[in-house]
Amino acid sequence: MEPGNASIVDDMMTLRTLLEKRSDADLLREMIGFTAQRLMELQVQGLTGTGCGERSPDRINQCNGDRVWETRAGTVELKIPK
């Protein structure tokens, strides 16, 4: 399996777990958080060539910490990349 495919499989398993274990409101909030987090990680990976938490000799930044995002579906906690 190619490295990118493993990430897709992991993401699909995470979504499946959310579907099986959450109420509708919790599910919507979790899906919003999951999607936003994944999009930010993909953007960082595209800009730096490494994902959040991965190390590279050229990389000088790291994730900036946790932030709270208030949505109509409720509060979503995110790890914001620098």
PDB file of N, CA, C and O in Angstrom:
ATOM      1  N   MET A   1       0.836  -1.176   0.000  1.00  0.00           N
ATOM      2  CA  MET A   1       0.000   0.000   0.000  1.00  0.00           C
ATOM      3  C   MET A   1       0.881   1.240   0.000  1.00  0.00           C
ATOM      4  O   MET A   1       1.870   1.296   0.731  1.00  0.00           O
ATOM      5  N   GLU A   2       0.537   2.229  -0.808  1.00  0.00           N
ATOM      6  CA  GLU A   2       1.306   3.465  -0.882  1.00  0.00           C
ATOM      7  C   GLU A   2       1.081   4.290   0.381  1.00  0.00           C
ATOM      8  O   GLU A   2       0.021   4.174   0.996  1.00  0.00           O
ATOM      9  N   PRO A   3       2.066   5.141   0.799  1.00  0.00           N
ATOM     10  CA  PRO A   3       1.935   5.919   2.020  1.00  0.00           C
ATOM     11  C   PRO A   3       0.674   6.773   2.063  1.00  0.00           C
ATOM     12  O   PRO A   3       0.038   6.858   3.114  1.00  0.00           O
ATOM     13  N   GLY A   4       0.296   7.397   0.976  1.00  0.00           N
ATOM     14  CA  GLY A   4      -0.902   8.233   0.945  1.00  0.00           C
ATOM     15  C   GLY A   4      -2.170   7.431   1.146  1.00  0.00           C
ATOM     16  O   GLY A   4      -3.128   7.926   1.740  1.00  0.00           O
ATOM     17  N   ASN A   5      -2.190   6.185   0.653  1.00  0.00           N
ATOM     18  CA  ASN A   5      -3.361   5.330   0.795  1.00  0.00           C
ATOM     19  C   ASN A   5      -3.589   4.917   2.243  1.00  0.00           C
ATOM     20  O   ASN A   5      -4.735   4.778   2.669  1.00  0.00           O
ATOM     21  N   ALA A   6      -2.525   4.721   2.999  1.00  0.00           N
ATOM     22  CA  ALA A   6      -2.668   4.361   4.408  1.00  0.00           C
ATOM     23  C   ALA A   6      -3.380   5.466   5.163  1.00  0.00           C
ATOM     24  O   ALA A   6      -4.212   5.187   6.026  1.00  0.00           O
ATOM     25  N   SER A   7      -3.070   6.711   4.854  1.00  0.00           N
ATOM     26  CA  SER A   7      -3.718   7.842   5.502  1.00  0.00           C
ATOM     27  C   SER A   7      -5.199   7.877   5.164  1.00  0.00           C
ATOM     28  O   SER A   7      -6.021   8.153   6.038  1.00  0.00           O
ATOM     29  N   ILE A   8      -5.557   7.604   3.920  1.00  0.00           N
ATOM     30  CA  ILE A   8      -6.955   7.594   3.507  1.00  0.00           C
ATOM     31  C   ILE A   8      -7.718   6.495   4.229  1.00  0.00           C
ATOM     32  O   ILE A   8      -8.845   6.710   4.674  1.00  0.00           O
ATOM     33  N   VAL A   9      -7.115   5.323   4.348  1.00  0.00           N
ATOM     34  CA  VAL A   9      -7.750   4.212   5.055  1.00  0.00           C
ATOM     35  C   VAL A   9      -7.942   4.571   6.524  1.00  0.00           C
ATOM     36  O   VAL A   9      -9.002   4.305   7.091  1.00  0.00           O
ATOM     37  N   ASP A  10      -6.930   5.172   7.148  1.00  0.00           N
ATOM     38  CA  ASP A  10      -7.044   5.595   8.544  1.00  0.00           C
ATOM     39  C   ASP A  10      -8.173   6.608   8.710  1.00  0.00           C
ATOM     40  O   ASP A  10      -8.948   6.523   9.663  1.00  0.00           O
ATOM     41  N   ASP A  11      -8.269   7.567   7.787  1.00  0.00           N
ATOM     42  CA  ASP A  11      -9.329   8.573   7.842  1.00  0.00           C
ATOM     43  C   ASP A  11     -10.704   7.925   7.721  1.00  0.00           C
ATOM     44  O   ASP A  11     -11.632   8.297   8.439  1.00  0.00           O
ATOM     45  N   MET A  12     -10.839   6.961   6.819  1.00  0.00           N
ATOM     46  CA  MET A  12     -12.120   6.275   6.634  1.00  0.00           C
ATOM     47  C   MET A  12     -12.501   5.492   7.879  1.00  0.00           C
ATOM     48  O   MET A  12     -13.672   5.467   8.257  1.00  0.00           O
ATOM     49  N   MET A  13     -11.536   4.857   8.517  1.00  0.00           N
ATOM     50  CA  MET A  13     -11.809   4.109   9.738  1.00  0.00           C
ATOM     51  C   MET A  13     -12.228   5.051  10.868  1.00  0.00           C
ATOM     52  O   MET A  13     -13.115   4.722  11.655  1.00  0.00           O
ATOM     53  N   THR A  14     -11.592   6.220  10.946  1.00  0.00           N
ATOM     54  CA  THR A  14     -11.953   7.200  11.960  1.00  0.00           C
ATOM     55  C   THR A  14     -13.389   7.662  11.750  1.00  0.00           C
ATOM     56  O   THR A  14     -14.152   7.748  12.713  1.00  0.00           O
ATOM     57  N   LEU A  15     -13.772   7.960  10.514  1.00  0.00           N
ATOM     58  CA  LEU A  15     -15.142   8.375  10.226  1.00  0.00           C
ATOM     59  C   LEU A  15     -16.131   7.260  10.543  1.00  0.00           C
ATOM     60  O   LEU A  15     -17.202   7.524  11.088  1.00  0.00           O
ATOM     61  N   ARG A  16     -15.792   6.032  10.214  1.00  0.00           N
ATOM     62  CA  ARG A  16     -16.675   4.904  10.515  1.00  0.00           C
ATOM     63  C   ARG A  16     -16.881   4.775  12.022  1.00  0.00           C
ATOM     64  O   ARG A  16     -17.998   4.534  12.481  1.00  0.00           O
ATOM     65  N   THR A  17     -15.814   4.933  12.783  1.00  0.00           N
ATOM     66  CA  THR A  17     -15.916   4.866  14.243  1.00  0.00           C
ATOM     67  C   THR A  17     -16.834   5.966  14.765  1.00  0.00           C
ATOM     68  O   THR A  17     -17.656   5.720  15.648  1.00  0.00           O
ATOM     69  N   LEU A  18     -16.700   7.180  14.226  1.00  0.00           N
ATOM     70  CA  LEU A  18     -17.565   8.283  14.633  1.00  0.00           C
ATOM     71  C   LEU A  18     -19.030   7.970  14.351  1.00  0.00           C
ATOM     72  O   LEU A  18     -19.894   8.242  15.184  1.00  0.00           O
ATOM     73  N   LEU A  19     -19.310   7.408  13.196  1.00  0.00           N
ATOM     74  CA  LEU A  19     -20.683   7.082  12.819  1.00  0.00           C
ATOM     75  C   LEU A  19     -21.296   6.062  13.763  1.00  0.00           C
ATOM     76  O   LEU A  19     -22.484   6.140  14.075  1.00  0.00           O
ATOM     77  N   GLU A  20     -20.512   5.124  14.213  1.00  0.00           N
ATOM     78  CA  GLU A  20     -21.019   4.048  15.049  1.00  0.00           C
ATOM     79  C   GLU A  20     -21.222   4.461  16.505  1.00  0.00           C
ATOM     80  O   GLU A  20     -22.046   3.861  17.196  1.00  0.00           O
ATOM     81  N   LYS A  21     -20.498   5.461  16.988  1.00  0.00           N
ATOM     82  CA  LYS A  21     -20.471   5.739  18.418  1.00  0.00           C
ATOM     83  C   LYS A  21     -21.119   7.050  18.848  1.00  0.00           C
ATOM     84  O   LYS A  21     -21.199   7.299  20.050  1.00  0.00           O
ATOM     85  N   ARG A  22     -21.578   7.887  17.951  1.00  0.00           N
ATOM     86  CA  ARG A  22     -22.022   9.229  18.329  1.00  0.00           C
ATOM     87  C   ARG A  22     -23.488   9.475  18.042  1.00  0.00           C
ATOM     88  O   ARG A  22     -24.070   8.850  17.155  1.00  0.00           O
ATOM     89  N   SER A  23     -24.097  10.408  18.809  1.00  0.00           N
ATOM     90  CA  SER A  23     -25.428  10.890  18.491  1.00  0.00           C
ATOM     91  C   SER A  23     -25.319  11.821  17.288  1.00  0.00           C
ATOM     92  O   SER A  23     -24.211  12.158  16.871  1.00  0.00           O
ATOM     93  N   ASP A  24     -26.442  12.237  16.730  1.00  0.00           N
ATOM     94  CA  ASP A  24     -26.429  13.090  15.541  1.00  0.00           C
ATOM     95  C   ASP A  24     -25.699  14.415  15.786  1.00  0.00           C
ATOM     96  O   ASP A  24     -24.887  14.828  14.957  1.00  0.00           O
ATOM     97  N   ALA A  25     -25.973  15.085  16.907  1.00  0.00           N
ATOM     98  CA  ALA A  25     -25.322  16.364  17.199  1.00  0.00           C
ATOM     99  C   ALA A  25     -23.826  16.176  17.407  1.00  0.00           C
ATOM    100  O   ALA A  25     -23.017  16.951  16.896  1.00  0.00           O
ATOM    101  N   ASP A  26     -23.464  15.148  18.157  1.00  0.00           N
ATOM    102  CA  ASP A  26     -22.049  14.857  18.385  1.00  0.00           C
ATOM    103  C   ASP A  26     -21.366  14.491  17.074  1.00  0.00           C
ATOM    104  O   ASP A  26     -20.236  14.906  16.816  1.00  0.00           O
ATOM    105  N   LEU A  27     -22.054  13.716  16.256  1.00  0.00           N
ATOM    106  CA  LEU A  27     -21.492  13.297  14.978  1.00  0.00           C
ATOM    107  C   LEU A  27     -21.201  14.492  14.089  1.00  0.00           C
ATOM    108  O   LEU A  27     -20.124  14.578  13.498  1.00  0.00           O
ATOM    109  N   LEU A  28     -22.152  15.419  13.988  1.00  0.00           N
ATOM    110  CA  LEU A  28     -21.948  16.601  13.158  1.00  0.00           C
ATOM    111  C   LEU A  28     -20.759  17.415  13.655  1.00  0.00           C
ATOM    112  O   LEU A  28     -19.926  17.846  12.857  1.00  0.00           O
ATOM    113  N   ARG A  29     -20.676  17.624  14.948  1.00  0.00           N
ATOM    114  CA  ARG A  29     -19.569  18.384  15.545  1.00  0.00           C
ATOM    115  C   ARG A  29     -18.239  17.684  15.286  1.00  0.00           C
ATOM    116  O   ARG A  29     -17.259  18.334  14.921  1.00  0.00           O
ATOM    117  N   GLU A  30     -18.197  16.375  15.469  1.00  0.00           N
ATOM    118  CA  GLU A  30     -16.969  15.616  15.236  1.00  0.00           C
ATOM    119  C   GLU A  30     -16.564  15.649  13.768  1.00  0.00           C
ATOM    120  O   GLU A  30     -15.380  15.755  13.450  1.00  0.00           O
ATOM    121  N   MET A  31     -17.545  15.557  12.872  1.00  0.00           N
ATOM    122  CA  MET A  31     -17.240  15.580  11.439  1.00  0.00           C
ATOM    123  C   MET A  31     -16.696  16.946  11.017  1.00  0.00           C
ATOM    124  O   MET A  31     -15.771  17.021  10.208  1.00  0.00           O
ATOM    125  N   ILE A  32     -17.261  18.020  11.557  1.00  0.00           N
ATOM    126  CA  ILE A  32     -16.757  19.362  11.264  1.00  0.00           C
ATOM    127  C   ILE A  32     -15.309  19.476  11.738  1.00  0.00           C
ATOM    128  O   ILE A  32     -14.443  19.947  11.001  1.00  0.00           O
ATOM    129  N   GLY A  33     -15.054  19.042  12.972  1.00  0.00           N
ATOM    130  CA  GLY A  33     -13.700  19.107  13.517  1.00  0.00           C
ATOM    131  C   GLY A  33     -12.723  18.245  12.734  1.00  0.00           C
ATOM    132  O   GLY A  33     -11.608  18.674  12.437  1.00  0.00           O
ATOM    133  N   PHE A  34     -13.139  17.034  12.402  1.00  0.00           N
ATOM    134  CA  PHE A  34     -12.288  16.116  11.645  1.00  0.00           C
ATOM    135  C   PHE A  34     -11.934  16.710  10.290  1.00  0.00           C
ATOM    136  O   PHE A  34     -10.771  16.693   9.884  1.00  0.00           O
ATOM    137  N   THR A  35     -12.934  17.236   9.589  1.00  0.00           N
ATOM    138  CA  THR A  35     -12.719  17.794   8.252  1.00  0.00           C
ATOM    139  C   THR A  35     -11.822  19.020   8.307  1.00  0.00           C
ATOM    140  O   THR A  35     -10.889  19.136   7.512  1.00  0.00           O
ATOM    141  N   ALA A  36     -12.088  19.933   9.229  1.00  0.00           N
ATOM    142  CA  ALA A  36     -11.262  21.139   9.345  1.00  0.00           C
ATOM    143  C   ALA A  36      -9.826  20.777   9.693  1.00  0.00           C
ATOM    144  O   ALA A  36      -8.888  21.334   9.125  1.00  0.00           O
ATOM    145  N   GLN A  37      -9.651  19.840  10.630  1.00  0.00           N
ATOM    146  CA  GLN A  37      -8.312  19.431  11.036  1.00  0.00           C
ATOM    147  C   GLN A  37      -7.557  18.804   9.873  1.00  0.00           C
ATOM    148  O   GLN A  37      -6.384  19.103   9.652  1.00  0.00           O
ATOM    149  N   ARG A  38      -8.228  17.941   9.137  1.00  0.00           N
ATOM    150  CA  ARG A  38      -7.581  17.260   8.003  1.00  0.00           C
ATOM    151  C   ARG A  38      -7.200  18.253   6.913  1.00  0.00           C
ATOM    152  O   ARG A  38      -6.121  18.145   6.330  1.00  0.00           O
ATOM    153  N   LEU A  39      -8.072  19.223   6.630  1.00  0.00           N
ATOM    154  CA  LEU A  39      -7.755  20.234   5.619  1.00  0.00           C
ATOM    155  C   LEU A  39      -6.547  21.066   6.024  1.00  0.00           C
ATOM    156  O   LEU A  39      -5.691  21.366   5.192  1.00  0.00           O
ATOM    157  N   MET A  40      -6.472  21.441   7.303  1.00  0.00           N
ATOM    158  CA  MET A  40      -5.311  22.208   7.771  1.00  0.00           C
ATOM    159  C   MET A  40      -4.039  21.380   7.662  1.00  0.00           C
ATOM    160  O   MET A  40      -2.998  21.890   7.248  1.00  0.00           O
ATOM    161  N   GLU A  41      -4.118  20.108   8.032  1.00  0.00           N
ATOM    162  CA  GLU A  41      -2.940  19.241   7.945  1.00  0.00           C
ATOM    163  C   GLU A  41      -2.479  19.079   6.500  1.00  0.00           C
ATOM    164  O   GLU A  41      -1.278  19.095   6.226  1.00  0.00           O
ATOM    165  N   LEU A  42      -3.419  18.923   5.579  1.00  0.00           N
ATOM    166  CA  LEU A  42      -3.058  18.799   4.168  1.00  0.00           C
ATOM    167  C   LEU A  42      -2.428  20.077   3.633  1.00  0.00           C
ATOM    168  O   LEU A  42      -1.503  20.024   2.822  1.00  0.00           O
ATOM    169  N   GLN A  43      -2.925  21.225   4.082  1.00  0.00           N
ATOM    170  CA  GLN A  43      -2.339  22.492   3.654  1.00  0.00           C
ATOM    171  C   GLN A  43      -0.908  22.627   4.168  1.00  0.00           C
ATOM    172  O   GLN A  43      -0.017  23.035   3.423  1.00  0.00           O
ATOM    173  N   VAL A  44      -0.687  22.290   5.425  1.00  0.00           N
ATOM    174  CA  VAL A  44       0.661  22.347   5.995  1.00  0.00           C
ATOM    175  C   VAL A  44       1.587  21.378   5.263  1.00  0.00           C
ATOM    176  O   VAL A  44       2.724  21.719   4.937  1.00  0.00           O
ATOM    177  N   GLN A  45       1.093  20.173   5.009  1.00  0.00           N
ATOM    178  CA  GLN A  45       1.904  19.185   4.309  1.00  0.00           C
ATOM    179  C   GLN A  45       2.266  19.679   2.917  1.00  0.00           C
ATOM    180  O   GLN A  45       3.391  19.470   2.463  1.00  0.00           O
ATOM    181  N   GLY A  46       1.333  20.330   2.234  1.00  0.00           N
ATOM    182  CA  GLY A  46       1.621  20.863   0.903  1.00  0.00           C
ATOM    183  C   GLY A  46       2.637  21.991   0.927  1.00  0.00           C
ATOM    184  O   GLY A  46       3.447  22.116   0.009  1.00  0.00           O
ATOM    185  N   LEU A  47       2.603  22.808   1.962  1.00  0.00           N
ATOM    186  CA  LEU A  47       3.521  23.948   2.058  1.00  0.00           C
ATOM    187  C   LEU A  47       4.906  23.560   2.551  1.00  0.00           C
ATOM    188  O   LEU A  47       5.909  24.125   2.114  1.00  0.00           O
ATOM    189  N   THR A  48       4.960  22.580   3.476  1.00  0.00           N
ATOM    190  CA  THR A  48       6.240  22.244   4.103  1.00  0.00           C
ATOM    191  C   THR A  48       6.846  20.932   3.614  1.00  0.00           C
ATOM    192  O   THR A  48       8.040  20.690   3.789  1.00  0.00           O
ATOM    193  N   GLY A  49       6.034  20.102   3.011  1.00  0.00           N
ATOM    194  CA  GLY A  49       6.523  18.790   2.581  1.00  0.00           C
ATOM    195  C   GLY A  49       6.512  17.759   3.692  1.00  0.00           C
ATOM    196  O   GLY A  49       6.867  16.604   3.457  1.00  0.00           O
ATOM    197  N   THR A  50       6.110  18.147   4.904  1.00  0.00           N
ATOM    198  CA  THR A  50       5.972  17.220   6.027  1.00  0.00           C
ATOM    199  C   THR A  50       4.668  17.514   6.743  1.00  0.00           C
ATOM    200  O   THR A  50       4.185  18.646   6.727  1.00  0.00           O
ATOM    201  N   GLY A  51       4.102  16.499   7.367  1.00  0.00           N
ATOM    202  CA  GLY A  51       2.856  16.675   8.101  1.00  0.00           C
ATOM    203  C   GLY A  51       3.093  17.232   9.490  1.00  0.00           C
ATOM    204  O   GLY A  51       4.234  17.342   9.941  1.00  0.00           O
ATOM    205  N   CYS A  52       2.009  17.582  10.166  1.00  0.00           N
ATOM    206  CA  CYS A  52       2.082  18.087  11.532  1.00  0.00           C
ATOM    207  C   CYS A  52       2.691  17.016  12.432  1.00  0.00           C
ATOM    208  O   CYS A  52       2.222  15.878  12.440  1.00  0.00           O
ATOM    209  N   GLY A  53       3.712  17.361  13.176  1.00  0.00           N
ATOM    210  CA  GLY A  53       4.382  16.424  14.058  1.00  0.00           C
ATOM    211  C   GLY A  53       5.552  15.697  13.422  1.00  0.00           C
ATOM    212  O   GLY A  53       6.357  15.087  14.125  1.00  0.00           O
ATOM    213  N   GLU A  54       5.656  15.755  12.104  1.00  0.00           N
ATOM    214  CA  GLU A  54       6.776  15.120  11.419  1.00  0.00           C
ATOM    215  C   GLU A  54       7.962  16.072  11.393  1.00  0.00           C
ATOM    216  O   GLU A  54       7.788  17.291  11.400  1.00  0.00           O
ATOM    217  N   ARG A  55       9.145  15.523  11.363  1.00  0.00           N
ATOM    218  CA  ARG A  55      10.357  16.331  11.370  1.00  0.00           C
ATOM    219  C   ARG A  55      11.049  16.273  10.018  1.00  0.00           C
ATOM    220  O   ARG A  55      11.015  15.259   9.321  1.00  0.00           O
ATOM    221  N   SER A  56      11.675  17.381   9.671  1.00  0.00           N
ATOM    222  CA  SER A  56      12.437  17.485   8.438  1.00  0.00           C
ATOM    223  C   SER A  56      13.574  18.463   8.714  1.00  0.00           C
ATOM    224  O   SER A  56      13.381  19.409   9.478  1.00  0.00           O
ATOM    225  N   PRO A  57      14.750  18.272   8.123  1.00  0.00           N
ATOM    226  CA  PRO A  57      15.853  19.208   8.342  1.00  0.00           C
ATOM    227  C   PRO A  57      15.511  20.629   7.889  1.00  0.00           C
ATOM    228  O   PRO A  57      16.056  21.598   8.418  1.00  0.00           O
ATOM    229  N   ASP A  58      14.610  20.754   6.913  1.00  0.00           N
ATOM    230  CA  ASP A  58      14.247  22.073   6.399  1.00  0.00           C
ATOM    231  C   ASP A  58      13.137  22.744   7.194  1.00  0.00           C
ATOM    232  O   ASP A  58      12.908  23.945   7.050  1.00  0.00           O
ATOM    233  N   ARG A  59      12.460  21.995   8.015  1.00  0.00           N
ATOM    234  CA  ARG A  59      11.292  22.531   8.724  1.00  0.00           C
ATOM    235  C   ARG A  59      11.713  23.199  10.026  1.00  0.00           C
ATOM    236  O   ARG A  59      12.464  22.627  10.816  1.00  0.00           O
ATOM    237  N   ILE A  60      11.215  24.427  10.242  1.00  0.00           N
ATOM    238  CA  ILE A  60      11.532  25.143  11.476  1.00  0.00           C
ATOM    239  C   ILE A  60      10.303  25.395  12.333  1.00  0.00           C
ATOM    240  O   ILE A  60      10.448  25.765  13.498  1.00  0.00           O
ATOM    241  N   ASN A  61       9.086  25.208  11.800  1.00  0.00           N
ATOM    242  CA  ASN A  61       7.855  25.436  12.540  1.00  0.00           C
ATOM    243  C   ASN A  61       7.281  24.142  13.077  1.00  0.00           C
ATOM    244  O   ASN A  61       7.697  23.050  12.687  1.00  0.00           O
ATOM    245  N   GLN A  62       6.317  24.278  13.979  1.00  0.00           N
ATOM    246  CA  GLN A  62       5.597  23.134  14.510  1.00  0.00           C
ATOM    247  C   GLN A  62       4.149  23.556  14.749  1.00  0.00           C
ATOM    248  O   GLN A  62       3.798  24.718  14.545  1.00  0.00           O
ATOM    249  N   CYS A  63       3.306  22.614  15.183  1.00  0.00           N
ATOM    250  CA  CYS A  63       1.911  22.971  15.451  1.00  0.00           C
ATOM    251  C   CYS A  63       1.859  24.020  16.551  1.00  0.00           C
ATOM    252  O   CYS A  63       2.627  23.981  17.513  1.00  0.00           O
ATOM    253  N   ASN A  64       0.938  24.952  16.386  1.00  0.00           N
ATOM    254  CA  ASN A  64       0.863  26.116  17.243  1.00  0.00           C
ATOM    255  C   ASN A  64       0.034  25.888  18.500  1.00  0.00           C
ATOM    256  O   ASN A  64       0.021  26.749  19.380  1.00  0.00           O
ATOM    257  N   GLY A  65      -0.643  24.785  18.612  1.00  0.00           N
ATOM    258  CA  GLY A  65      -1.400  24.502  19.818  1.00  0.00           C
ATOM    259  C   GLY A  65      -2.882  24.334  19.567  1.00  0.00           C
ATOM    260  O   GLY A  65      -3.342  24.342  18.425  1.00  0.00           O
ATOM    261  N   ASP A  66      -3.626  24.182  20.656  1.00  0.00           N
ATOM    262  CA  ASP A  66      -5.060  23.942  20.578  1.00  0.00           C
ATOM    263  C   ASP A  66      -5.837  25.249  20.528  1.00  0.00           C
ATOM    264  O   ASP A  66      -5.476  26.232  21.176  1.00  0.00           O
ATOM    265  N   ARG A  67      -6.897  25.239  19.757  1.00  0.00           N
ATOM    266  CA  ARG A  67      -7.799  26.383  19.664  1.00  0.00           C
ATOM    267  C   ARG A  67      -9.223  25.866  19.703  1.00  0.00           C
ATOM    268  O   ARG A  67      -9.492  24.732  19.305  1.00  0.00           O
ATOM    269  N   VAL A  68     -10.126  26.689  20.179  1.00  0.00           N
ATOM    270  CA  VAL A  68     -11.540  26.357  20.223  1.00  0.00           C
ATOM    271  C   VAL A  68     -12.243  27.128  19.114  1.00  0.00           C
ATOM    272  O   VAL A  68     -12.022  28.327  18.942  1.00  0.00           O
ATOM    273  N   TRP A  69     -13.087  26.435  18.369  1.00  0.00           N
ATOM    274  CA  TRP A  69     -13.846  27.039  17.276  1.00  0.00           C
ATOM    275  C   TRP A  69     -15.319  26.852  17.593  1.00  0.00           C
ATOM    276  O   TRP A  69     -15.805  25.725  17.680  1.00  0.00           O
ATOM    277  N   GLU A  70     -16.031  27.968  17.767  1.00  0.00           N
ATOM    278  CA  GLU A  70     -17.460  27.916  18.044  1.00  0.00           C
ATOM    279  C   GLU A  70     -18.221  27.856  16.726  1.00  0.00           C
ATOM    280  O   GLU A  70     -18.104  28.763  15.902  1.00  0.00           O
ATOM    281  N   THR A  71     -19.000  26.792  16.517  1.00  0.00           N
ATOM    282  CA  THR A  71     -19.808  26.627  15.310  1.00  0.00           C
ATOM    283  C   THR A  71     -21.273  26.506  15.718  1.00  0.00           C
ATOM    284  O   THR A  71     -21.582  26.376  16.903  1.00  0.00           O
ATOM    285  N   ARG A  72     -22.167  26.547  14.746  1.00  0.00           N
ATOM    286  CA  ARG A  72     -23.591  26.340  15.054  1.00  0.00           C
ATOM    287  C   ARG A  72     -23.846  24.928  15.560  1.00  0.00           C
ATOM    288  O   ARG A  72     -24.849  24.678  16.227  1.00  0.00           O
ATOM    289  N   ALA A  73     -22.958  24.017  15.250  1.00  0.00           N
ATOM    290  CA  ALA A  73     -23.099  22.645  15.717  1.00  0.00           C
ATOM    291  C   ALA A  73     -22.511  22.447  17.109  1.00  0.00           C
ATOM    292  O   ALA A  73     -22.676  21.383  17.704  1.00  0.00           O
ATOM    293  N   GLY A  74     -21.831  23.454  17.629  1.00  0.00           N
ATOM    294  CA  GLY A  74     -21.214  23.365  18.947  1.00  0.00           C
ATOM    295  C   GLY A  74     -19.738  23.704  18.892  1.00  0.00           C
ATOM    296  O   GLY A  74     -19.227  24.145  17.862  1.00  0.00           O
ATOM    297  N   THR A  75     -19.063  23.496  19.999  1.00  0.00           N
ATOM    298  CA  THR A  75     -17.645  23.818  20.131  1.00  0.00           C
ATOM    299  C   THR A  75     -16.794  22.702  19.529  1.00  0.00           C
ATOM    300  O   THR A  75     -16.995  21.522  19.815  1.00  0.00           O
ATOM    301  N   VAL A  76     -15.829  23.109  18.680  1.00  0.00           N
ATOM    302  CA  VAL A  76     -14.917  22.179  18.039  1.00  0.00           C
ATOM    303  C   VAL A  76     -13.508  22.547  18.468  1.00  0.00           C
ATOM    304  O   VAL A  76     -13.107  23.704  18.342  1.00  0.00           O
ATOM    305  N   GLU A  77     -12.748  21.578  18.975  1.00  0.00           N
ATOM    306  CA  GLU A  77     -11.351  21.825  19.357  1.00  0.00           C
ATOM    307  C   GLU A  77     -10.441  21.417  18.214  1.00  0.00           C
ATOM    308  O   GLU A  77     -10.577  20.326  17.659  1.00  0.00           O
ATOM    309  N   LEU A  78      -9.505  22.304  17.859  1.00  0.00           N
ATOM    310  CA  LEU A  78      -8.595  22.076  16.752  1.00  0.00           C
ATOM    311  C   LEU A  78      -7.148  22.275  17.192  1.00  0.00           C
ATOM    312  O   LEU A  78      -6.873  23.049  18.108  1.00  0.00           O
ATOM    313  N   LYS A  79      -6.233  21.580  16.542  1.00  0.00           N
ATOM    314  CA  LYS A  79      -4.795  21.822  16.705  1.00  0.00           C
ATOM    315  C   LYS A  79      -4.383  22.654  15.488  1.00  0.00           C
ATOM    316  O   LYS A  79      -4.416  22.181  14.352  1.00  0.00           O
ATOM    317  N   ILE A  80      -4.000  23.892  15.751  1.00  0.00           N
ATOM    318  CA  ILE A  80      -3.714  24.832  14.673  1.00  0.00           C
ATOM    319  C   ILE A  80      -2.234  24.781  14.298  1.00  0.00           C
ATOM    320  O   ILE A  80      -1.369  24.992  15.148  1.00  0.00           O
ATOM    321  N   PRO A  81      -1.940  24.502  13.019  1.00  0.00           N
ATOM    322  CA  PRO A  81      -0.543  24.539  12.568  1.00  0.00           C
ATOM    323  C   PRO A  81      -0.079  25.963  12.402  1.00  0.00           C
ATOM    324  O   PRO A  81      -0.887  26.855  12.143  1.00  0.00           O
ATOM    325  N   LYS A  82       1.209  26.190  12.546  1.00  0.00           N
ATOM    326  CA  LYS A  82       1.813  27.510  12.332  1.00  0.00           C
ATOM    327  C   LYS A  82       2.058  27.715  10.867  1.00  0.00           C
ATOM    328  O   LYS A  82       2.562  28.764  10.466  1.00  0.00           O
TER     329      LYS A  82
END
